[in-house]
């Protein structure tokens, strides 16, 4: 059973200011919770129904540091951030942000990607293709928004987040920079480098001119049908498959 203070604490984590204050975030859902508990990353609190906790006893024992709270489905419903409550919810510490920016391999850099679903899906795409770094401008959606975590489906465990101003990062890297733009060269026609940075821009405005100026090549996905545009996550998926999925 959750105390009133515990319930209030968990519910507060739906808001970014409290995630920053407490330096934790929520990972909710059966699959995500099991994947997190299977990993070595620390867990602060496990909130779960009794049947789920019994079934996952071995995984829970791997995290003696975590406070275990057994709750009813109704209690979980009152603290969930999902539309429909699942069987388990974890409170997870935010990793140390002091990680070095990527200097090799592939990475994805995002400018003002503000939809949490898009950001989470891009993290999941990076995870699928083995891309270890996603670099976000400070005005992107919050990496630890519950909707981002949900859409990433465990990608936070393997993909490192970097929040930084993009211009200095792009100015100081020797990696090839590939910008996704409507007026770029066909992705099917460019010579694919061994490593680089894929630049994806805002959902409605794309990449700003001053970020595009740092690109070594601008690419587009040729349109054959009548759709006006592709969203940021779909574009990132197609371009990532073409650039580093071969």
C-alpha positions in Angstrom: 0.0 0.0 0.0 1.2 3.5 -0.9 1.2 6.2 1.7 -0.3 9.6 0.8 3.2 11.0 0.6 4.4 8.3 -1.7 1.4 8.7 -4.0 1.9 12.5 -4.2 5.6 12.0 -4.9 4.9 9.6 -7.8 2.2 11.7 -9.3 4.5 14.8 -9.1 6.9 13.1 -11.5 4.6 13.6 -14.4 5.9 17.2 -14.2 9.4 18.1 -15.5 10.1 20.5 -12.6 9.8 17.7 -10.0 11.7 15.2 -12.1 14.5 17.8 -12.1 14.1 18.5 -8.4 14.2 14.8 -7.4 16.5 13.7 -10.2 14.3 10.7 -11.0 11.8 9.7 -13.7 9.1 7.1 -14.3 9.4 3.9 -16.3 6.0 2.3 -16.5 4.5 -0.8 -18.0 5.1 -4.6 -17.9 7.7 -4.8 -20.7 9.6 -1.7 -19.7 9.7 -2.6 -16.0 10.9 -6.1 -16.7 13.6 -4.8 -19.1 14.8 -2.2 -16.5 14.9 -4.8 -13.7 16.8 -7.1 -15.9 19.5 -4.5 -16.4 22.1 -3.2 -13.9 20.8 0.4 -13.8 19.7 1.4 -10.3 16.0 1.6 -9.4 14.7 3.7 -6.5 11.1 2.4 -6.2 9.1 -0.5 -7.6 5.3 -0.1 -7.4 3.5 -3.3 -8.6 0.5 -5.4 -8.2 1.0 -8.5 -6.0 0.6 -11.0 -8.9 3.2 -9.1 -11.0 5.6 -8.9 -8.2 5.3 -12.6 -7.5 5.9 -13.5 -11.1 9.0 -11.2 -11.3 10.4 -12.0 -7.9 13.8 -13.0 -9.3 14.2 -9.7 -11.1 13.1 -7.7 -8.1 15.7 -9.4 -6.0 18.4 -8.1 -8.3 17.6 -4.6 -7.0 17.8 -4.7 -3.2 18.3 -0.9 -3.3 14.8 -0.4 -4.5 11.8 0.2 -2.2 9.1 -2.3 -3.1 5.5 -1.2 -2.8 2.7 -3.8 -3.4 -0.5 -2.1 -4.5 -3.9 -2.9 -5.8 -4.9 -2.2 -9.4 -7.0 0.7 -8.1 -4.0 2.3 -6.3 -1.9 1.9 -9.4 -4.6 3.6 -11.4 -4.5 6.6 -9.1 -0.7 7.2 -9.7 -0.3 6.1 -13.3 0.6 8.6 -16.0 -0.7 6.3 -18.7 -4.3 6.4 -20.0 -4.7 2.8 -18.7 -2.8 1.6 -15.7 -0.4 -1.3 -16.2 0.9 -3.8 -13.6 4.1 -2.1 -12.6 5.7 1.3 -12.3 9.3 2.1 -11.5 10.9 5.3 -10.2 14.4 5.4 -11.7 17.3 7.8 -11.0 18.4 10.1 -13.8 21.9 9.1 -15.0 24.9 11.4 -14.5 24.7 14.0 -17.2 28.4 14.5 -17.4 29.0 12.2 -20.4 31.3 13.3 -23.2 29.8 14.2 -26.5 30.2 11.6 -29.3 33.5 11.7 -31.3 33.1 8.6 -33.3 30.5 6.3 -34.8 27.0 7.4 -35.7 24.8 9.7 -33.6 21.5 11.6 -34.1 21.3 15.3 -33.3 17.9 16.9 -32.8 16.9 20.5 -33.0 13.7 21.5 -31.3 12.0 18.1 -31.6 9.2 18.9 -29.3 6.7 16.1 -29.5 7.4 13.5 -26.8 6.2 10.6 -29.0 8.6 11.6 -31.8 11.6 11.9 -29.4 10.9 8.6 -27.8 10.5 6.9 -31.1 13.8 8.4 -32.3 15.5 7.0 -29.2 14.0 3.6 -30.0 15.2 3.9 -33.6 18.7 4.7 -32.4 18.6 1.7 -30.0 17.5 -0.6 -32.9 20.4 0.5 -35.1 22.9 0.4 -32.3 23.4 4.2 -32.2 24.7 5.0 -28.8 24.1 8.8 -28.6 21.2 11.2 -29.2 22.2 14.9 -28.9 19.3 17.3 -28.2 19.2 21.0 -28.3 18.0 22.5 -25.0 14.5 23.3 -26.5 13.7 19.7 -27.4 11.1 17.7 -25.4 12.2 16.5 -22.0 14.1 13.2 -22.5 12.5 11.8 -19.3 8.9 12.8 -20.0 6.8 9.7 -19.3 5.6 9.7 -22.9 9.2 9.8 -24.2 10.1 6.9 -21.9 7.1 4.9 -23.0 7.8 5.5 -26.7 11.5 4.6 -26.4 10.6 1.1 -25.0 13.7 0.7 -22.9 16.0 2.7 -25.2 17.0 4.9 -22.3 19.0 2.0 -20.9 21.3 1.9 -23.9 21.2 5.3 -25.7 23.0 8.1 -24.0 21.4 11.6 -23.8 23.3 14.8 -24.4 21.6 18.2 -24.0 23.7 20.9 -25.5 23.7 23.9 -27.9 24.1 22.3 -31.3 26.2 24.9 -33.0 29.4 24.6 -30.8 29.0 20.8 -30.9 28.8 20.8 -34.8 31.6 23.4 -35.1 34.0 21.3 -32.9 33.4 17.8 -34.4 35.3 16.2 -37.3 32.4 13.8 -37.9 30.5 14.2 -41.2 27.2 16.1 -40.7 24.2 15.0 -42.7 21.1 17.3 -42.5 17.6 16.2 -43.3 16.0 18.9 -45.4 13.2 19.1 -48.0 15.6 20.6 -50.6 18.5 18.2 -50.1 20.0 15.5 -52.3 18.2 12.2 -52.6 19.3 9.8 -49.8 19.6 7.2 -52.5 22.3 9.1 -54.4 24.7 10.1 -51.7 27.9 8.3 -50.8 27.3 6.9 -47.3 30.1 7.7 -44.8 31.3 5.1 -42.2 30.2 7.4 -39.4 28.6 10.7 -38.8 25.8 12.8 -37.3 22.3 12.8 -38.7 20.6 16.1 -38.1 16.8 16.1 -37.6 14.8 19.3 -37.1 11.6 20.6 -35.6 8.4 18.9 -36.6 6.9 21.9 -38.5 9.9 24.1 -39.3 12.7 21.6 -39.9 16.3 22.5 -39.3 17.1 26.2 -38.8 19.3 27.9 -41.4 22.2 28.4 -39.0 22.3 24.7 -38.2 22.0 23.7 -41.9 25.1 25.8 -42.6 27.1 23.3 -40.6 26.0 20.4 -42.7 28.5 18.6 -45.0 25.6 17.3 -47.1 21.8 17.9 -47.1 19.6 15.0 -47.9 16.0 14.3 -48.5 13.7 11.3 -48.9 12.2 11.6 -52.4 8.4 11.8 -52.5 6.5 9.7 -55.0 3.0 10.1 -53.6 0.8 12.9 -52.5 1.7 13.2 -48.8 2.8 16.7 -47.9 5.5 15.6 -45.5 6.9 13.0 -43.1 7.1 13.5 -39.4 10.4 13.8 -37.6 10.5 10.2 -36.3 9.5 8.6 -39.6 12.2 10.6 -41.4 14.8 9.7 -38.8 13.9 6.0 -39.2 14.2 5.9 -43.0 17.4 8.0 -43.0 19.0 5.9 -40.3 18.2 2.7 -42.1 19.8 4.1 -45.3 22.8 5.5 -43.6 23.8 3.0 -41.0 21.5 0.0 -41.4 23.5 -1.6 -44.3 
